[in-house]
C-alpha cells in the first residue's frame, strides 16, 4: 500500500475512475498503482506529482524503512 489513495481522497477525488479520467489512463492502472502492484512511468509520475504537489517519494514509498534503505544505497 502507498499514499496515492490517501492523496486522491484528500483532494476530493473519490474514485479511481475519477483519477484515471484526470490523468488520461485506465482505472485499472490507478488500481495497480494504489495496490503497489505497479508504478507509473516517469512522465505519468510527474503528472501525479504535479496534481498532488508532493514528491514521488511521499506518494509511492510504502514506509520509512524503504526510504532509509534508499538513502543507504546512495
Secondary structure by P-SEA (a helix, b strand, c coil): ccaaaaaaaaaccccaaaaaaaacccaaaaaaaaaccccccaaaaaaaaaaccccccccccccaaaaaaaaaac
